[in-house]
């Protein structure tokens, strides 16, 4: 009798275990997408970046790209925020890139560098494009105690366009431009000369730079096809452009930006949201330089 009860309980436990596992469904996000898509790159697939095809018929290239697709498709919180912010920033960036003759795929470089935020790196690079202070000055961006134009979206994007185009003249392909942006032009040139190779895909670089271009391609693919990766973003969930403002030209000092904001019916907080490049609560302008300040309406 005791043995019968024992076997009965074992049978019930086994049945319950099977029932639990057979009723399991893929995890869903708050947006209703099912994470059942596991990226797999085939030799016949077509991936492009900045008008250049990624040679995925090479197994090494294929596996490196697949790694970044898997890694970047499961950065859920980052991807959701990047998708939301892309509606705010990409139209501005794309317009400037077109005006400057730069492939707009490089907007994904800004995603890789900063997640489309005015971030500060441990090395001191700042802004969406992560300019170091010295490089910023070389490309006409003002950096002082009160002003940091690395945080100015339009100006820093124009500077990034010139920076990247200069690398294109030096290295010839956009894949090498991306590598140079990550590791620096001198280091890249030294490796090319040492390894006697001229293609990014034939070079053995640092782990970070080896992965960098593939990371850009993966970010591009996920953000262009979010539904494949379970990100069901509706237009109303995206962050709207900050385009409801008036430009106020200033050629003198402002002693208190809070008082300046109140004159236009807004707050210091909103002034900073629209003008993150204004670092302090004042603007000293003894040289009578003209600054265009966005004043929200």
C-alpha positions as CSV (number, residue, x, y, z in Angstrom):
1,X,0.0,0.0,0.0
2,X,2.8,2.4,0.9
3,X,4.7,1.5,-2.3
4,X,1.6,2.1,-4.4
5,X,1.1,5.5,-2.9
6,X,4.8,6.3,-3.5
7,X,4.6,5.4,-7.2
8,X,1.4,7.3,-7.5
9,X,3.1,10.5,-6.2
10,X,6.0,10.0,-8.5
11,X,3.7,9.6,-11.5
12,X,1.8,12.8,-10.5
13,X,5.1,14.8,-10.1
14,X,6.4,13.5,-13.5
15,X,3.1,14.5,-15.1
16,X,3.2,18.0,-13.6
17,X,6.8,18.5,-14.7
18,X,5.9,17.5,-18.3
19,X,2.9,19.8,-18.2
20,X,4.9,22.8,-17.1
21,X,7.5,22.4,-19.8
22,X,5.1,21.7,-22.6
23,X,3.0,24.7,-21.7
24,X,6.1,27.1,-21.8
25,X,5.9,30.0,-24.2
26,X,8.7,32.3,-25.4
27,X,9.2,35.3,-23.1
28,X,7.4,38.4,-24.3
29,X,8.3,42.1,-23.8
30,X,6.1,44.8,-22.5
31,X,5.5,45.8,-26.1
32,X,4.1,42.4,-27.0
33,X,7.0,41.1,-29.1
34,X,8.1,37.5,-28.8
35,X,11.9,36.9,-28.6
36,X,12.0,33.8,-30.7
37,X,14.2,35.2,-33.5
38,X,17.7,33.9,-33.1
39,X,20.0,35.7,-35.7
40,X,21.7,33.4,-38.1
41,X,23.8,34.7,-41.0
42,X,24.1,32.6,-44.1
43,X,26.6,32.9,-46.9
44,X,23.9,34.0,-49.3
45,X,22.7,36.9,-47.1
46,X,23.1,40.5,-48.2
47,X,24.4,43.0,-45.6
48,X,25.6,46.5,-46.5
49,X,27.1,49.4,-44.7
50,X,27.6,52.9,-46.2
51,X,27.2,51.4,-49.7
52,X,29.7,48.7,-49.2
53,X,28.7,45.0,-49.1
54,X,29.8,42.9,-46.2
55,X,31.5,39.7,-47.6
56,X,29.5,37.2,-45.5
57,X,30.5,34.3,-47.9
58,X,33.8,34.4,-45.8
59,X,33.0,32.2,-42.8
60,X,35.1,34.4,-40.4
61,X,33.2,37.6,-41.5
62,X,29.9,35.7,-41.2
63,X,30.5,34.5,-37.7
64,X,31.8,37.9,-36.5
65,X,28.6,39.6,-37.8
66,X,26.4,36.9,-36.4
67,X,28.0,37.4,-33.0
68,X,27.1,41.1,-33.0
69,X,23.6,40.5,-34.2
70,X,23.0,38.2,-31.3
71,X,24.6,40.5,-28.8
72,X,22.9,43.6,-30.0
73,X,19.4,42.1,-30.6
74,X,19.3,41.3,-26.8
75,X,20.3,44.7,-25.5
76,X,16.6,45.2,-24.8
77,X,16.5,48.4,-22.7
78,X,19.2,50.1,-24.8
79,X,17.5,49.2,-28.1
80,X,14.1,50.4,-26.9
81,X,15.5,53.8,-25.9
82,X,17.6,54.0,-29.1
83,X,14.5,53.4,-31.2
84,X,12.6,56.1,-29.2
85,X,15.4,58.6,-29.5
86,X,16.0,57.8,-33.2
87,X,12.7,59.6,-34.1
88,X,14.0,62.7,-32.4
89,X,17.6,62.8,-33.7
90,X,17.9,60.8,-36.9
91,X,16.0,63.3,-39.1
92,X,18.4,66.1,-38.1
93,X,21.5,63.9,-38.5
94,X,20.4,62.5,-41.9
95,X,19.8,66.0,-43.3
96,X,23.2,67.2,-42.2
97,X,24.9,64.0,-43.5
98,X,23.2,64.5,-46.9
99,X,24.3,68.1,-47.1
100,X,27.9,67.0,-46.3
101,X,28.0,64.0,-48.7
102,X,28.3,61.4,-45.9
103,X,26.4,58.1,-46.0
104,X,23.7,58.3,-43.5
105,X,24.5,54.8,-42.2
106,X,27.0,56.5,-40.1
107,X,24.2,57.7,-37.8
108,X,24.5,54.2,-36.4
109,X,28.0,55.0,-35.3
110,X,26.5,57.6,-33.0
111,X,24.3,54.9,-31.6
112,X,27.3,52.7,-30.9
113,X,29.3,55.5,-29.4
114,X,26.7,57.0,-27.1
115,X,23.3,55.4,-27.4
116,X,22.2,58.8,-28.9
117,X,22.9,60.6,-25.6
118,X,25.3,63.3,-24.6
119,X,27.5,60.8,-22.7
120,X,30.9,61.3,-21.2
121,X,33.5,58.5,-21.5
122,X,36.1,57.5,-18.9
123,X,38.7,59.1,-21.3
124,X,36.8,62.4,-21.4
125,X,35.2,62.1,-24.8
126,X,31.8,63.8,-24.8
127,X,28.6,64.1,-26.8
128,X,26.6,61.9,-29.2
129,X,29.7,61.6,-31.4
130,X,32.2,61.2,-28.5
131,X,34.7,63.9,-29.4
132,X,37.8,64.4,-27.3
133,X,38.4,68.1,-26.4
134,X,41.5,68.4,-28.7
135,X,39.8,66.9,-31.7
136,X,36.7,69.0,-31.1
137,X,38.9,72.2,-31.4
138,X,40.4,70.9,-34.6
139,X,37.0,70.8,-36.1
140,X,35.7,74.1,-34.9
141,X,33.8,73.1,-31.8
142,X,34.1,75.5,-28.9
143,X,34.9,73.9,-25.5
144,X,35.2,76.2,-22.5
145,X,33.9,76.2,-18.9
146,X,30.6,77.6,-20.0
147,X,30.2,76.2,-23.5
148,X,30.7,72.7,-24.9
149,X,29.7,72.4,-28.5
150,X,30.4,68.7,-28.5
151,X,27.0,68.6,-26.9
152,X,25.5,70.6,-29.8
153,X,23.7,68.1,-32.0
154,X,23.9,70.1,-35.3
155,X,27.4,71.4,-34.8
156,X,28.9,68.2,-33.6
157,X,27.3,66.2,-36.5
158,X,28.8,68.6,-39.0
159,X,32.1,68.2,-37.3
160,X,31.7,64.4,-37.4
161,X,31.0,64.5,-41.1
162,X,34.2,66.4,-41.8
163,X,36.1,64.1,-39.5
164,X,34.8,60.9,-41.2
165,X,35.3,62.3,-44.8
166,X,38.9,63.1,-43.9
167,X,39.4,59.5,-43.0
168,X,37.8,58.4,-46.2
169,X,40.3,60.4,-48.2
170,X,43.1,58.7,-46.2
171,X,41.9,55.1,-46.1
172,X,39.7,54.7,-49.2
173,X,36.8,52.6,-47.8
174,X,34.1,53.3,-45.3
175,X,34.9,50.0,-43.4
176,X,38.4,51.3,-42.7
177,X,36.9,54.7,-41.8
178,X,34.8,53.0,-39.1
179,X,37.9,51.2,-37.8
180,X,39.9,54.4,-37.7
181,X,37.2,56.2,-35.8
182,X,37.4,53.4,-33.2
183,X,41.1,52.9,-32.8
184,X,42.6,56.1,-34.3
185,X,44.2,56.6,-37.8
186,X,47.8,56.2,-36.8
187,X,47.3,52.8,-35.1
188,X,45.2,51.6,-38.1
189,X,47.8,52.7,-40.6
190,X,50.6,51.0,-38.6
191,X,48.7,47.7,-38.5
192,X,47.9,47.9,-42.2
193,X,51.6,48.4,-43.0
194,X,52.7,45.7,-40.6
195,X,50.2,43.1,-41.8
196,X,50.6,44.0,-45.4
197,X,46.8,44.2,-45.8
198,X,44.5,46.9,-47.2
199,X,41.0,45.4,-46.4
200,X,39.4,45.7,-43.0
201,X,38.2,42.1,-43.3
202,X,41.8,40.8,-43.7
203,X,43.2,42.7,-40.7
204,X,43.7,41.3,-37.2
205,X,43.1,44.3,-34.9
206,X,42.2,44.7,-31.2
207,X,39.1,42.8,-30.1
208,X,37.1,46.0,-29.8
209,X,38.1,47.2,-33.3
210,X,37.7,43.8,-34.8
211,X,34.1,43.9,-33.6
212,X,33.3,47.6,-34.3
213,X,32.1,47.6,-37.9
214,X,30.1,44.4,-37.3
215,X,28.5,46.1,-34.3
216,X,27.5,49.1,-36.5
217,X,26.0,46.7,-39.1
218,X,24.1,44.8,-36.4
219,X,22.7,48.0,-34.8
220,X,21.6,49.1,-38.3
221,X,19.8,45.8,-38.9
222,X,18.1,45.7,-35.6
223,X,16.9,49.3,-35.8
224,X,15.8,49.0,-39.4
225,X,13.9,45.7,-38.7
226,X,12.9,46.0,-35.0
227,X,9.9,43.7,-35.5
228,X,12.2,40.8,-36.3
229,X,13.6,41.1,-32.8
230,X,10.4,41.5,-30.9
231,X,10.4,45.4,-30.7
232,X,6.9,46.3,-31.6
233,X,7.3,50.1,-31.4
234,X,4.3,52.3,-32.3
235,X,4.8,55.8,-33.6
236,X,3.1,57.3,-30.5
237,X,5.8,55.6,-28.4
238,X,8.6,57.4,-30.1
239,X,10.1,60.6,-28.8
240,X,9.0,63.6,-30.9
241,X,11.6,66.0,-32.5
242,X,12.4,69.1,-30.4
243,X,11.4,71.4,-33.2
244,X,9.0,73.8,-31.4
245,X,11.4,76.6,-30.7
246,X,12.6,80.0,-31.8
247,X,16.3,80.9,-32.4
248,X,17.4,83.8,-30.4
249,X,20.8,85.3,-31.5
250,X,22.9,86.6,-28.7
251,X,26.2,88.6,-29.1
252,X,26.7,89.7,-25.5
253,X,27.1,88.1,-22.1
254,X,24.2,86.6,-20.2
255,X,24.7,86.9,-16.4
256,X,21.9,84.4,-15.5
257,X,20.4,82.0,-17.9
258,X,17.5,81.4,-15.5
259,X,16.5,85.0,-15.8
260,X,17.1,84.9,-19.6
261,X,14.7,81.9,-19.8
262,X,12.0,83.6,-17.8
263,X,12.1,86.6,-20.2
264,X,10.9,84.2,-22.9
265,X,8.3,82.4,-20.8
266,X,10.3,79.2,-20.2
267,X,12.5,77.7,-17.5
268,X,16.2,77.1,-17.1
269,X,15.5,73.4,-17.3
270,X,13.8,73.6,-20.6
271,X,16.6,75.9,-21.9
272,X,19.1,73.2,-21.0
273,X,17.0,70.5,-22.7
274,X,17.0,72.4,-25.9
275,X,20.6,73.7,-25.5
276,X,22.7,71.1,-23.7
277,X,25.9,72.8,-24.9
278,X,25.3,75.6,-22.4
279,X,27.2,74.1,-19.5
280,X,26.9,76.9,-16.9
281,X,24.1,79.1,-15.7
282,X,25.7,82.1,-17.4
283,X,27.3,82.9,-20.7
284,X,30.4,85.1,-20.7
285,X,30.8,86.6,-24.1
286,X,33.5,89.3,-24.1
287,X,34.4,88.6,-27.8
288,X,30.9,89.4,-28.9
289,X,30.5,86.1,-30.6
290,X,27.1,85.3,-32.0
291,X,25.4,82.4,-30.3
292,X,22.0,81.0,-31.5
293,X,20.1,79.8,-28.5
294,X,17.0,77.6,-29.0
295,X,14.1,79.0,-26.9
296,X,11.2,76.6,-26.6
297,X,7.8,78.0,-27.5
